[in-house]
Amino acid sequence: MYMYICIYKLKRYIMSLDVMLTDPTATYETDDLYWANITHNLGTMADKAGIYKALWRPEEINKEFAKDIVPLLEDGLEDLKNRPEHFKQFNSKNGWGMYEHFVPFVEKYLEACKEYPNAKISISR
């Protein structure tokens, strides 16, 4: 019980997004094919690139599988790369949430979505 309370309290103070791609045929929830974490401070940048919902809230746009968000991530990544100065204005003032961290995060997630197109998207915010 004590461990659960500590984890719960810790989770309340973590300001980040976890994205997971899971094998839909897996027996255990721990059978993730891909996992990544990024700060919530990049939410505005993601929104301006048109990929906030694909990353943070795919269920709100009826996206359940990795293949469902590939076109959105491709378009958003292209925009991020084509207009770096525009997006750098949304860098977090405290340094936790920077363009130079966000682009590789999106690149790797997109690569994983292409590698595992039938994987189920799981999000923890």
PAKOLMI-466637 format. One record per atom (N, C-alpha, C): x, y, z; residue in one letter. Coordinates in Angstrom, 2 decimals, decimal comma. Example, Ala and Ser with C-alpha at 12.3 -4.5 7.8 and 13.67 -1.06 7.14 Angstrom:
<atoms>
+---------+---------+---------+------+
!       x !       y !       z ! rest !
+---------+---------+---------+------+
!   13,19 !   -5,69 !    7,80 !    A !
!   12,30 !   -4,50 !    7,80 !    A !
!   13,20 !   -3,30 !    7,80 !    A !
!   12,85 !   -2,25 !    7,08 !    S !
!   13,67 !   -1,06 !    7,14 !    S !
!   12,90 !    0,03 !    7,87 !    S !
+---------+---------+---------+------+
</atoms>
This chain:
<atoms>
+---------+---------+---------+------+
!       x !       y !       z ! rest !
+---------+---------+---------+------+
!    0,82 !   -1,20 !    0,00 !    M !
!    0,00 !    0,00 !    0,00 !    M !
!    0,87 !    1,26 !    0,00 !    M !
!    1,94 !    1,25 !    0,80 !    Y !
!    2,81 !    2,41 !    0,87 !    Y !
!    3,43 !    2,72 !   -0,49 !    Y !
!    3,86 !    1,68 !   -1,21 !    M !
!    4,47 !    1,87 !   -2,53 !    M !
!    3,46 !    2,50 !   -3,49 !    M !
!    2,23 !    2,07 !   -3,46 !    Y !
!    1,19 !    2,62 !   -4,32 !    Y !
!    1,00 !    4,11 !   -4,03 !    Y !
!    0,96 !    4,48 !   -2,78 !    I !
!    0,76 !    5,88 !   -2,40 !    I !
!    1,93 !    6,72 !   -2,89 !    I !
!    3,15 !    6,22 !   -2,72 !    C !
!    4,33 !    6,97 !   -3,19 !    C !
!    4,30 !    7,15 !   -4,70 !    C !
!    3,99 !    6,10 !   -5,43 !    I !
!    3,91 !    6,19 !   -6,89 !    I !
!    2,81 !    7,16 !   -7,30 !    I !
!    1,66 !    7,10 !   -6,63 !    Y !
!    0,56 !    8,01 !   -6,93 !    Y !
!    0,98 !    9,45 !   -6,71 !    Y !
!    1,62 !    9,72 !   -5,58 !    K !
!    2,05 !   11,09 !   -5,30 !    K !
!    3,08 !   11,55 !   -6,30 !    K !
!    4,02 !   10,69 !   -6,66 !    L !
!    5,04 !   11,03 !   -7,64 !    L !
!    4,39 !   11,31 !   -8,99 !    L !
!    3,46 !   10,50 !   -9,41 !    K !
!    2,79 !   10,65 !  -10,71 !    K !
!    2,06 !   11,99 !  -10,79 !    K !
!    1,52 !   12,46 !   -9,68 !    R !
!    0,80 !   13,73 !   -9,67 !    R !
!    1,71 !   14,90 !  -10,01 !    R !
!    3,00 !   14,78 !   -9,74 !    Y !
!    3,92 !   15,88 !   -9,94 !    Y !
!    4,73 !   15,78 !  -11,23 !    Y !
!    4,62 !   14,68 !  -11,91 !    I !
!    5,34 !   14,50 !  -13,17 !    I !
!    4,55 !   15,21 !  -14,27 !    I !
!    5,23 !   16,08 !  -14,97 !    M !
!    4,58 !   16,86 !  -16,02 !    M !
!    5,06 !   16,38 !  -17,38 !    M !
!    4,60 !   15,18 !  -17,76 !    S !
!    5,08 !   14,64 !  -19,02 !    S !
!    4,05 !   13,76 !  -19,69 !    S !
!    4,35 !   13,46 !  -20,92 !    L !
!    3,52 !   12,61 !  -21,76 !    L !
!    4,28 !   11,32 !  -22,04 !    L !
!    3,64 !   10,19 !  -21,82 !    D !
!    4,18 !    8,90 !  -22,21 !    D !
!    3,38 !    8,41 !  -23,41 !    D !
!    4,07 !    8,02 !  -24,47 !    V !
!    3,42 !    7,40 !  -25,63 !    V !
!    3,93 !    5,97 !  -25,72 !    V !
!    3,01 !    5,04 !  -25,90 !    M !
!    3,37 !    3,65 !  -26,02 !    M !
!    2,66 !    3,04 !  -27,22 !    M !
!    3,35 !    2,15 !  -27,89 !    L !
!    2,74 !    1,35 !  -28,94 !    L !
!    2,77 !   -0,09 !  -28,43 !    L !
!    1,61 !   -0,69 !  -28,38 !    T !
!    1,46 !   -2,01 !  -27,79 !    T !
!    0,92 !   -2,99 !  -28,81 !    T !
!    1,44 !   -4,20 !  -28,76 !    D !
!    0,95 !   -5,28 !  -29,62 !    D !
!   -0,49 !   -5,58 !  -29,22 !    D !
!   -1,45 !   -5,40 !  -30,13 !    P !
!   -2,86 !   -5,63 !  -29,78 !    P !
!   -3,16 !   -7,09 !  -29,43 !    P !
!   -2,27 !   -8,00 !  -29,77 !    T !
!   -2,48 !   -9,41 !  -29,44 !    T !
!   -1,74 !   -9,82 !  -28,16 !    T !
!   -1,07 !   -8,86 !  -27,52 !    A !
!   -0,26 !   -9,17 !  -26,34 !    A !
!   -1,14 !   -9,62 !  -25,18 !    A !
!   -0,59 !  -10,50 !  -24,39 !    T !
!   -1,28 !  -11,01 !  -23,21 !    T !
!   -1,13 !  -10,07 !  -22,04 !    T !
!    0,00 !   -9,38 !  -21,95 !    Y !
!    0,28 !   -8,52 !  -20,81 !    Y !
!    0,40 !   -7,07 !  -21,24 !    Y !
!   -0,02 !   -6,17 !  -20,36 !    E !
!    0,06 !   -4,74 !  -20,66 !    E !
!    1,50 !   -4,27 !  -20,79 !    E !
!    2,43 !   -5,02 !  -20,28 !    T !
!    3,84 !   -4,61 !  -20,32 !    T !
!    4,52 !   -4,97 !  -21,64 !    T !
!    3,78 !   -5,49 !  -22,58 !    D !
!    4,34 !   -5,88 !  -23,87 !    D !
!    4,36 !   -4,70 !  -24,84 !    D !
!    5,03 !   -3,63 !  -24,45 !    D !
!    5,13 !   -2,45 !  -25,30 !    D !
!    6,14 !   -2,69 !  -26,41 !    D !
!    5,79 !   -2,27 !  -27,61 !    L !
!    6,70 !   -2,33 !  -28,75 !    L !
!    7,56 !   -1,08 !  -28,80 !    L !
!    7,01 !    0,01 !  -28,24 !    Y !
!    7,70 !    1,29 !  -28,25 !    Y !
!    7,20 !    2,11 !  -27,08 !    Y !
!    8,10 !    2,87 !  -26,48 !    W !
!    7,74 !    3,77 !  -25,39 !    W !
!    8,63 !    4,99 !  -25,47 !    W !
!    8,04 !    6,16 !  -25,26 !    A !
!    8,81 !    7,41 !  -25,21 !    A !
!    8,11 !    8,38 !  -24,27 !    A !
!    8,88 !    9,34 !  -23,79 !    N !
!    8,37 !   10,33 !  -22,84 !    N !
!    8,86 !   11,70 !  -23,27 !    N !
!    7,99 !   12,69 !  -23,11 !    I !
!    8,34 !   14,08 !  -23,43 !    I !
!    7,56 !   15,00 !  -22,50 !    I !
!    8,07 !   16,17 !  -22,26 !    T !
!    7,44 !   17,11 !  -21,34 !    T !
!    6,15 !   17,72 !  -21,92 !    T !
!    5,23 !   18,02 !  -21,01 !    H !
!    4,00 !   18,71 !  -21,41 !    H !
!    4,29 !   20,13 !  -21,89 !    H !
!    5,45 !   20,66 !  -21,56 !    N !
!    5,79 !   22,02 !  -21,98 !    N !
!    5,85 !   22,16 !  -23,50 !    N !
!    5,84 !   21,06 !  -24,21 !    L !
!    5,87 !   21,10 !  -25,68 !    L !
!    4,48 !   21,05 !  -26,30 !    L !
!    3,45 !   21,11 !  -25,48 !    G !
!    2,08 !   21,04 !  -25,98 !    G !
!    1,74 !   22,15 !  -26,96 !    G !
!    2,16 !   23,36 !  -26,66 !    T !
!    1,87 !   24,49 !  -27,57 !    T !
!    2,58 !   24,30 !  -28,90 !    T !
!    3,83 !   23,88 !  -28,86 !    M !
!    4,58 !   23,65 !  -30,10 !    M !
!    3,89 !   22,56 !  -30,93 !    M !
!    3,48 !   21,50 !  -30,25 !    A !
!    2,78 !   20,41 !  -30,94 !    A !
!    1,48 !   20,91 !  -31,56 !    A !
!    0,77 !   21,75 !  -30,84 !    D !
!   -0,49 !   22,29 !  -31,34 !    D !
!   -0,24 !   23,15 !  -32,58 !    D !
!    0,77 !   23,99 !  -32,53 !    K !
!    1,08 !   24,86 !  -33,67 !    K !
!    1,54 !   24,04 !  -34,89 !    K !
!    2,09 !   22,86 !  -34,64 !    A !
!    2,51 !   21,99 !  -35,74 !    A !
!    1,37 !   21,07 !  -36,20 !    A !
!    0,22 !   21,17 !  -35,54 !    G !
!   -0,95 !   20,38 !  -35,92 !    G !
!   -0,91 !   18,93 !  -35,46 !    G !
!   -0,08 !   18,64 !  -34,46 !    I !
!    0,04 !   17,24 !  -34,02 !    I !
!   -0,27 !   17,04 !  -32,53 !    I !
!   -0,81 !   18,07 !  -31,89 !    Y !
!   -1,11 !   17,93 !  -30,46 !    Y !
!   -2,06 !   16,76 !  -30,21 !    Y !
!   -3,17 !   16,73 !  -30,91 !    K !
!   -4,16 !   15,67 !  -30,67 !    K !
!   -3,61 !   14,30 !  -31,03 !    K !
!   -2,82 !   14,21 !  -32,09 !    A !
!   -2,23 !   12,93 !  -32,47 !    A !
!   -1,30 !   12,41 !  -31,38 !    A !
!   -0,60 !   13,32 !  -30,70 !    L !
!    0,34 !   12,92 !  -29,66 !    L !
!   -0,32 !   12,80 !  -28,29 !    L !
!   -1,02 !   13,84 !  -27,86 !    W !
!   -1,55 !   13,89 !  -26,50 !    W !
!   -2,94 !   13,28 !  -26,35 !    W !
!   -3,76 !   13,37 !  -27,37 !    R !
!   -5,16 !   12,95 !  -27,23 !    R !
!   -5,69 !   12,24 !  -28,50 !    R !
!   -5,05 !   11,18 !  -28,91 !    P !
!   -5,49 !   10,51 !  -30,14 !    P !
!   -6,91 !    9,97 !  -30,06 !    P !
!   -7,35 !    9,63 !  -28,88 !    E !
!   -8,72 !    9,12 !  -28,72 !    E !
!   -9,77 !   10,17 !  -29,08 !    E !
!   -9,43 !   11,45 !  -28,94 !    E !
!  -10,37 !   12,52 !  -29,27 !    E !
!  -10,55 !   12,70 !  -30,78 !    E !
!   -9,63 !   12,16 !  -31,55 !    I !
!   -9,76 !   12,24 !  -33,02 !    I !
!   -9,90 !   10,83 !  -33,61 !    I !
!  -10,36 !    9,92 !  -32,77 !    N !
!  -10,65 !    8,54 !  -33,18 !    N !
!   -9,45 !    7,83 !  -33,82 !    N !
!   -8,29 !    8,01 !  -33,23 !    K !
!   -7,07 !    7,34 !  -33,70 !    K !
!   -6,68 !    6,30 !  -32,66 !    K !
!   -6,72 !    5,03 !  -33,04 !    E !
!   -6,48 !    3,94 !  -32,12 !    E !
!   -5,18 !    3,19 !  -32,41 !    E !
!   -4,79 !    3,16 !  -33,68 !    F !
!   -3,62 !    2,38 !  -34,08 !    F !
!   -2,54 !    3,30 !  -34,66 !    F !
!   -1,30 !    2,84 !  -34,59 !    A !
!   -0,16 !    3,63 !  -35,05 !    A !
!   -0,35 !    4,13 !  -36,48 !    A !
!   -0,84 !    3,27 !  -37,35 !    K !
!   -1,02 !    3,67 !  -38,76 !    K !
!   -1,99 !    4,83 !  -38,91 !    K !
!   -2,86 !    5,02 !  -37,94 !    D !
!   -3,86 !    6,09 !  -38,00 !    D !
!   -3,24 !    7,48 !  -37,86 !    D !
!   -2,10 !    7,57 !  -37,16 !    I !
!   -1,51 !    8,89 !  -36,93 !    I !
!   -0,29 !    9,17 !  -37,81 !    I !
!    0,13 !    8,21 !  -38,61 !    V !
!    1,31 !    8,41 !  -39,47 !    V !
!    1,17 !    9,65 !  -40,36 !    V !
!    0,07 !    9,83 !  -41,09 !    P !
!   -0,02 !   11,02 !  -41,95 !    P !
!    0,03 !   12,33 !  -41,15 !    P !
!   -0,58 !   12,34 !  -39,99 !    L !
!   -0,56 !   13,55 !  -39,16 !    L !
!    0,85 !   13,86 !  -38,68 !    L !
!    1,56 !   12,83 !  -38,22 !    L !
!    2,93 !   13,03 !  -37,75 !    L !
!    3,86 !   13,44 !  -38,90 !    L !
!    3,66 !   12,85 !  -40,07 !    E !
!    4,49 !   13,23 !  -41,23 !    E !
!    4,31 !   14,70 !  -41,57 !    E !
!    3,05 !   15,16 !  -41,61 !    D !
!    2,78 !   16,56 !  -41,94 !    D !
!    3,34 !   17,49 !  -40,87 !    D !
!    3,12 !   17,13 !  -39,61 !    G !
!    3,61 !   17,97 !  -38,52 !    G !
!    5,12 !   18,04 !  -38,49 !    G !
!    5,78 !   16,91 !  -38,70 !    L !
!    7,24 !   16,87 !  -38,70 !    L !
!    7,79 !   17,70 !  -39,85 !    L !
!    7,19 !   17,59 !  -41,00 !    E !
!    7,64 !   18,39 !  -42,14 !    E !
!    7,54 !   19,88 !  -41,82 !    E !
!    6,42 !   20,28 !  -41,22 !    D !
!    6,24 !   21,68 !  -40,84 !    D !
!    7,29 !   22,11 !  -39,81 !    D !
!    7,53 !   21,26 !  -38,82 !    L !
!    8,55 !   21,57 !  -37,80 !    L !
!    9,92 !   21,79 !  -38,44 !    L !
!   10,27 !   20,93 !  -39,36 !    K !
!   11,59 !   21,02 !  -40,00 !    K !
!   11,69 !   22,18 !  -40,98 !    K !
!   10,58 !   22,53 !  -41,63 !    N !
!   10,59 !   23,61 !  -42,61 !    N !
!   10,59 !   25,00 !  -41,98 !    N !
!   10,13 !   25,09 !  -40,73 !    R !
!   10,02 !   26,41 !  -40,08 !    R !
!   10,59 !   26,39 !  -38,66 !    R !
!   11,87 !   26,03 !  -38,51 !    P !
!   12,43 !   25,92 !  -37,16 !    P !
!   12,34 !   27,21 !  -36,34 !    P !
!   12,60 !   28,34 !  -36,97 !    E !
!   12,57 !   29,60 !  -36,21 !    E !
!   11,17 !   29,92 !  -35,70 !    E !
!   10,17 !   29,60 !  -36,49 !    H !
!    8,79 !   29,81 !  -36,05 !    H !
!    8,52 !   28,98 !  -34,80 !    H !
!    8,93 !   27,72 !  -34,81 !    F !
!    8,62 !   26,84 !  -33,70 !    F !
!    9,50 !   27,08 !  -32,48 !    F !
!   10,68 !   27,59 !  -32,68 !    K !
!   11,57 !   27,86 !  -31,54 !    K !
!   11,01 !   28,94 !  -30,62 !    K !
!   10,12 !   29,77 !  -31,13 !    Q !
!    9,52 !   30,78 !  -30,27 !    Q !
!    8,64 !   30,15 !  -29,18 !    Q !
!    8,29 !   28,88 !  -29,35 !    F !
!    7,48 !   28,18 !  -28,36 !    F !
!    8,32 !   27,35 !  -27,39 !    F !
!    9,65 !   27,50 !  -27,47 !    N !
!   10,52 !   26,83 !  -26,52 !    N !
!   10,15 !   27,26 !  -25,11 !    N !
!   10,23 !   26,34 !  -24,19 !    S !
!    9,92 !   26,63 !  -22,80 !    S !
!   10,98 !   27,56 !  -22,21 !    S !
!   10,54 !   28,55 !  -21,48 !    K !
!   11,45 !   29,52 !  -20,87 !    K !
!   12,38 !   28,87 !  -19,86 !    K !
!   11,91 !   27,79 !  -19,22 !    N !
!   12,74 !   27,14 !  -18,20 !    N !
!   13,67 !   26,07 !  -18,80 !    N !
!   13,64 !   25,91 !  -20,12 !    G !
!   14,52 !   24,95 !  -20,77 !    G !
!   13,98 !   23,53 !  -20,83 !    G !
!   12,85 !   23,29 !  -20,20 !    W !
!   12,22 !   21,96 !  -20,21 !    W !
!   11,14 !   21,97 !  -21,28 !    W !
!   11,54 !   21,70 !  -22,52 !    G !
!   10,62 !   21,69 !  -23,63 !    G !
!   11,16 !   22,53 !  -24,77 !    G !
!   12,10 !   21,96 !  -25,49 !    M !
!   12,80 !   22,69 !  -26,52 !    M !
!   12,61 !   22,04 !  -27,89 !    M !
!   12,63 !   22,89 !  -28,92 !    Y !
!   12,50 !   22,44 !  -30,31 !    Y !
!   13,48 !   21,31 !  -30,61 !    Y !
!   14,73 !   21,48 !  -30,19 !    E !
!   15,77 !   20,51 !  -30,53 !    E !
!   15,56 !   19,15 !  -29,86 !    E !
!   14,68 !   19,09 !  -28,87 !    H !
!   14,31 !   17,81 !  -28,26 !    H !
!   13,02 !   17,25 !  -28,87 !    H !
!   12,15 !   18,16 !  -29,27 !    F !
!   10,85 !   17,75 !  -29,77 !    F !
!   10,94 !   17,09 !  -31,15 !    F !
!   11,74 !   17,66 !  -32,04 !    V !
!   11,85 !   17,11 !  -33,40 !    V !
!   12,34 !   15,65 !  -33,38 !    V !
!   13,42 !   15,33 !  -32,64 !    P !
!   13,83 !   13,92 !  -32,59 !    P !
!   12,77 !   13,01 !  -31,94 !    P !
!   12,04 !   13,53 !  -30,97 !    F !
!   10,96 !   12,76 !  -30,35 !    F !
!    9,92 !   12,39 !  -31,40 !    F !
!    9,50 !   13,37 !  -32,20 !    V !
!    8,49 !   13,12 !  -33,24 !    V !
!    9,06 !   12,18 !  -34,31 !    V !
!   10,31 !   12,39 !  -34,71 !    E !
!   10,94 !   11,52 !  -35,70 !    E !
!   10,93 !   10,06 !  -35,25 !    E !
!   11,34 !    9,83 !  -34,02 !    K !
!   11,42 !    8,45 !  -33,51 !    K !
!   10,04 !    7,83 !  -33,35 !    K !
!    9,09 !    8,63 !  -32,90 !    Y !
!    7,72 !    8,11 !  -32,74 !    Y !
!    7,13 !    7,76 !  -34,11 !    Y !
!    7,33 !    8,63 !  -35,08 !    L !
!    6,86 !    8,37 !  -36,44 !    L !
!    7,50 !    7,10 !  -36,99 !    L !
!    8,79 !    6,95 !  -36,79 !    E !
!    9,49 !    5,75 !  -37,25 !    E !
!    8,89 !    4,50 !  -36,61 !    E !
!    8,59 !    4,57 !  -35,31 !    A !
!    8,00 !    3,42 !  -34,61 !    A !
!    6,59 !    3,14 !  -35,14 !    A !
!    5,83 !    4,19 !  -35,41 !    C !
!    4,47 !    4,01 !  -35,95 !    C !
!    4,51 !    3,32 !  -37,31 !    C !
!    5,52 !    3,64 !  -38,11 !    K !
!    5,67 !    2,99 !  -39,40 !    K !
!    6,15 !    1,55 !  -39,25 !    K !
!    7,00 !    1,32 !  -38,27 !    E !
!    7,52 !   -0,03 !  -38,04 !    E !
!    6,45 !   -0,97 !  -37,48 !    E !
!    5,55 !   -0,40 !  -36,66 !    Y !
!    4,49 !   -1,19 !  -36,02 !    Y !
!    3,12 !   -0,58 !  -36,34 !    Y !
!    2,71 !   -0,59 !  -37,60 !    P !
!    1,47 !    0,11 !  -38,00 !    P !
!    0,21 !   -0,41 !  -37,31 !    P !
!    0,19 !   -1,67 !  -36,93 !    N !
!   -1,00 !   -2,23 !  -36,30 !    N !
!   -0,96 !   -2,20 !  -34,78 !    N !
!    0,06 !   -1,54 !  -34,24 !    A !
!    0,17 !   -1,42 !  -32,79 !    A !
!   -0,91 !   -0,48 !  -32,26 !    A !
!   -1,38 !   -0,79 !  -31,08 !    K !
!   -2,38 !    0,04 !  -30,42 !    K !
!   -1,66 !    1,19 !  -29,70 !    K !
!   -2,21 !    2,40 !  -29,85 !    I !
!   -1,65 !    3,57 !  -29,20 !    I !
!   -2,14 !    3,63 !  -27,76 !    I !
!   -1,21 !    3,83 !  -26,84 !    S !
!   -1,56 !    4,05 !  -25,44 !    S !
!   -0,87 !    5,33 !  -25,00 !    S !
!   -1,60 !    6,14 !  -24,26 !    I !
!   -1,10 !    7,44 !  -23,80 !    I !
!   -1,27 !    7,54 !  -22,29 !    I !
!   -0,26 !    8,11 !  -21,65 !    S !
!   -0,38 !    8,45 !  -20,23 !    S !
!    0,01 !    9,91 !  -20,10 !    S !
!   -0,92 !   10,69 !  -19,57 !    R !
!   -0,65 !   12,12 !  -19,42 !    R !
!   -0,79 !   12,52 !  -17,96 !    R !
+---------+---------+---------+------+
</atoms>
